[in-house]
Amino acid sequence: MEWGRRWAWLVFVLFAILATLFGVFPGAWFEEDGFEREAQWLVTTYALVASVLTVAIALSAFRRGERWAWRAFWVWPVFFVIHGIVVFPVDFVFAALGVLALLATRPRAG
């Protein structure tokens, strides 16, 4: 899967962009659920930290095929499965996309 090895890192950059957008622009559901301003800041800053770390790993260690980066990125499909069960079922699509990207870039034995 040469295409996967070459371009799969973009999937995780996309996930970082989504996390940033939902963190910075959380939508009206924050106000409806009675989130306080401190909780909004917590969600926003957490999303930004996750995004910066994801992009940094995607552009470096993951693209080089380092095993630790590949293992670390399994957190994204797990997150989307949990999020799909609890909040938005459409997130199962992102979980599947993440799994496909990880399977395409699975480290070679040896």
C-alpha positions as CSV (number, residue, x, y, z in Angstrom):
1,M,0.0,0.0,0.0
2,E,2.4,2.6,-1.2
3,W,-0.3,5.3,-1.4
4,G,-1.1,4.7,2.3
5,R,2.5,5.0,3.4
6,R,2.9,8.2,1.5
7,W,-0.3,10.0,2.4
8,A,-1.8,8.5,5.6
9,W,-0.2,11.2,7.8
10,L,-2.7,13.6,6.2
11,V,-5.6,11.6,7.9
12,F,-4.2,12.5,11.3
13,V,-3.6,16.1,10.3
14,L,-7.3,16.2,9.3
15,F,-8.2,14.8,12.8
16,A,-6.1,17.6,14.3
17,I,-7.9,20.2,12.2
18,L,-11.3,18.8,13.3
19,A,-10.2,18.8,16.9
20,T,-9.1,22.4,16.6
21,L,-12.4,23.5,14.9
22,F,-14.6,21.7,17.5
23,G,-12.4,23.1,20.3
24,V,-12.3,26.7,19.2
25,F,-15.9,26.7,17.7
26,P,-17.7,24.3,19.9
27,G,-21.2,25.3,18.8
28,A,-24.4,26.2,20.5
29,W,-24.5,22.9,22.4
30,F,-22.1,24.3,25.0
31,E,-24.6,27.0,25.9
32,E,-27.5,24.6,25.9
33,D,-25.8,22.2,28.2
34,G,-25.0,25.0,30.7
35,F,-21.2,24.7,30.2
36,E,-19.4,27.4,32.2
37,R,-16.8,29.6,30.6
38,E,-14.0,27.7,32.5
39,A,-15.2,24.4,31.0
40,Q,-15.3,26.0,27.5
41,W,-11.6,27.1,28.0
42,L,-10.7,23.6,29.2
43,V,-12.2,22.0,26.1
44,T,-10.7,24.6,23.8
45,T,-7.1,24.4,25.2
46,Y,-7.2,20.6,25.3
47,A,-8.2,20.4,21.7
48,L,-5.4,22.8,20.7
49,V,-2.8,20.8,22.7
50,A,-4.0,17.5,21.1
51,S,-3.9,19.2,17.7
52,V,-0.4,20.5,18.0
53,L,0.9,17.2,19.3
54,T,-0.8,15.3,16.5
55,V,0.5,17.5,13.8
56,A,4.0,17.4,15.2
57,I,4.0,13.6,15.4
58,A,2.3,13.3,12.0
59,L,4.9,15.5,10.2
60,S,7.9,13.8,11.8
61,A,8.0,10.4,13.5
62,F,4.8,9.0,11.9
63,R,6.0,9.9,8.4
64,R,9.4,8.3,9.1
65,G,7.5,5.1,10.1
66,E,8.6,5.1,13.7
67,R,6.7,2.3,15.6
68,W,6.0,4.4,18.7
69,A,4.2,7.1,16.6
70,W,2.1,4.5,14.8
71,R,1.1,3.0,18.2
72,A,0.3,6.4,19.6
73,F,-2.0,7.3,16.8
74,W,-4.3,4.4,17.7
75,V,-5.7,6.8,20.3
76,W,-7.6,8.6,17.4
77,P,-9.7,5.6,16.3
78,V,-10.4,4.7,19.9
79,F,-11.5,8.3,20.6
80,F,-13.8,8.3,17.6
81,V,-15.4,4.9,18.5
82,I,-16.1,6.2,22.0
83,H,-17.3,9.5,20.7
84,G,-19.5,7.7,18.2
85,I,-21.1,5.6,20.9
86,V,-21.6,8.5,23.3
87,V,-22.2,11.6,21.2
88,F,-22.1,11.5,17.4
89,P,-22.6,8.2,15.4
90,V,-21.0,9.8,12.4
91,D,-17.7,9.6,14.2
92,F,-17.5,5.9,13.3
93,V,-16.6,7.1,9.8
94,F,-13.6,8.9,11.2
95,A,-12.7,5.8,13.3
96,A,-12.7,3.7,10.2
97,L,-10.6,6.2,8.3
98,G,-8.1,6.2,11.1
99,V,-7.9,2.4,11.2
100,L,-7.4,2.2,7.4
101,A,-4.6,4.8,7.6
102,L,-3.0,2.8,10.4
103,L,-3.3,-0.5,8.7
104,A,-1.8,1.0,5.5
105,T,1.2,2.2,7.5
106,R,1.7,-0.8,9.8
107,P,5.4,-1.1,10.7
108,R,7.2,-3.8,8.9
109,A,8.5,-6.7,10.9
110,G,12.1,-6.8,11.7
